[in-house]
Amino acid sequence: MHVTLVHVVVKPEAVDAFIAATRANHEASVREPGNRRFDVLQSPDDPARFVLYEAYASAAEAAAHKQTPHYAVWRDTVAPMMAAPREGVPMRGLFPSTP
């Protein structure tokens, strides 16, 4: 399983708009054929900090996610909301294993 932890810090005044844009991306992403999880996490200590947990069955399916229209809309919508560049950290998912 191919997992990416995307660390995001948004401008404090953009938190609600970021959540709304990310909800739309989440709802479309979980319907992608290779998607296994797409969790959106918000720090309880700093509401402007988020982690997106994106799990796909393969690296190819994770790459395909970045070619979808909903990802492009999300990327362009949230770009001006960023307080710092987002950072994607690739991980290899071990458990649960994919068949």
RODO-2510 file (C-alpha; in nm, 4 decimals, decimal comma):
residues 99
     n   res          X          Y          Z
     1     m     0,0000     0,0000     0,0000
     2     h     0,1288     0,3460    -0,0913
     3     v     0,0691     0,6068     0,1787
     4     t     0,1451     0,9779     0,1817
     5     l     0,1248     1,1951     0,4920
     6     v     0,0646     1,5484     0,3703
     7     h     0,1513     1,8081     0,6334
     8     v    -0,0328     2,1360     0,5824
     9     v    -0,0194     2,4673     0,7667
    10     v    -0,2790     2,7212     0,6597
    11     k    -0,3242     3,0855     0,7440
    12     p    -0,5425     3,1122     1,0566
    13     e    -0,8078     3,3145     0,8749
    14     a    -0,8317     3,0441     0,6065
    15     v    -0,9005     2,7426     0,8308
    16     d    -1,2750     2,7191     0,7578
    17     a    -1,2283     2,7670     0,3827
    18     f    -0,9490     2,5074     0,3794
    19     i    -1,1705     2,2567     0,5589
    20     a    -1,4532     2,3141     0,3102
    21     a    -1,2255     2,2739     0,0072
    22     t    -1,0609     1,9682     0,1577
    23     r    -1,3969     1,8072     0,2355
    24     a    -1,4875     1,8240    -0,1347
    25     n    -1,1519     1,6709    -0,2303
    26     h    -1,1912     1,3991     0,0344
    27     e    -1,5419     1,3066    -0,0808
    28     a    -1,4257     1,2607    -0,4410
    29     s    -1,0947     1,0939    -0,3501
    30     v    -1,2533     0,8142    -0,1455
    31     r    -1,4460     0,7138    -0,4594
    32     e    -1,1283     0,6621    -0,6658
    33     p    -1,0768     0,2933    -0,7532
    34     g    -0,7345     0,2595    -0,5861
    35     n    -0,8129     0,4610    -0,2752
    36     r    -0,7931     0,2748     0,0548
    37     r    -0,8139     0,5724     0,2977
    38     f    -0,8223     0,9476     0,2750
    39     d    -0,8296     1,0896     0,6256
    40     v    -0,8194     1,4582     0,7101
    41     l    -0,6732     1,5322     1,0534
    42     q    -0,6609     1,8667     1,2360
    43     s    -0,4299     1,9419     1,5266
    44     p    -0,6192     1,9914     1,8532
    45     d    -0,3471     2,2324     1,9695
    46     d    -0,3155     2,4395     1,6515
    47     p    -0,6296     2,4469     1,4329
    48     a    -0,4259     2,5755     1,1356
    49     r    -0,2218     2,2515     1,1181
    50     f    -0,3496     1,9507     0,9270
    51     v    -0,2303     1,6099     0,8156
    52     l    -0,3897     1,4362     0,5188
    53     y    -0,3454     1,0591     0,5345
    54     e    -0,3741     0,9335     0,1771
    55     a    -0,3536     0,5579     0,1188
    56     y    -0,3702     0,3996    -0,2252
    57     a    -0,3305     0,0382    -0,3342
    58     s    -0,0246     0,1294    -0,5428
    59     a     0,2070     0,4169    -0,6282
    60     a     0,0488     0,4309    -0,9740
    61     e    -0,2965     0,4832    -0,8245
    62     a    -0,1600     0,7508    -0,5910
    63     a    -0,0080     0,9253    -0,8935
    64     a    -0,3395     0,8952    -1,0793
    65     h    -0,5061     1,0815    -0,7914
    66     k    -0,2972     1,3865    -0,8774
    67     q    -0,4367     1,3810    -1,2315
    68     t    -0,8013     1,3999    -1,1250
    69     p    -1,0095     1,7145    -1,1728
    70     h    -1,1055     1,7253    -0,8037
    71     y    -0,7395     1,7244    -0,6973
    72     a    -0,6596     2,0085    -0,9408
    73     v    -0,9502     2,2155    -0,8062
    74     w    -0,8382     2,1500    -0,4472
    75     r    -0,4726     2,2307    -0,5212
    76     d    -0,5568     2,5592    -0,6924
    77     t    -0,8200     2,6573    -0,4352
    78     v    -0,6038     2,6020    -0,1276
    79     a    -0,2747     2,7373    -0,2676
    80     p    -0,3363     3,0949    -0,1486
    81     m    -0,4454     2,9644     0,1933
    82     m    -0,1066     2,8115     0,2738
    83     a     0,1052     2,9648     0,5500
    84     a     0,3908     2,7379     0,4384
    85     p     0,4396     2,4960     0,1482
    86     r     0,2648     2,1655     0,2124
    87     e     0,4938     1,8679     0,2602
    88     g     0,4135     1,5186     0,1368
    89     v     0,5982     1,2382     0,3143
    90     p     0,5774     0,9033     0,1332
    91     m     0,5322     0,5950     0,3485
    92     r     0,4920     0,2246     0,2832
    93     g     0,1767     0,0880     0,4391
    94     l     0,2338    -0,2458     0,6091
    95     f    -0,0910    -0,3136     0,7956
    96     p    -0,3563    -0,3608     0,6995
    97     s    -0,2050    -0,5338     0,4012
    98     t    -0,3670    -0,5130     0,0598
    99     p    -0,4613    -0,8376    -0,1144
***
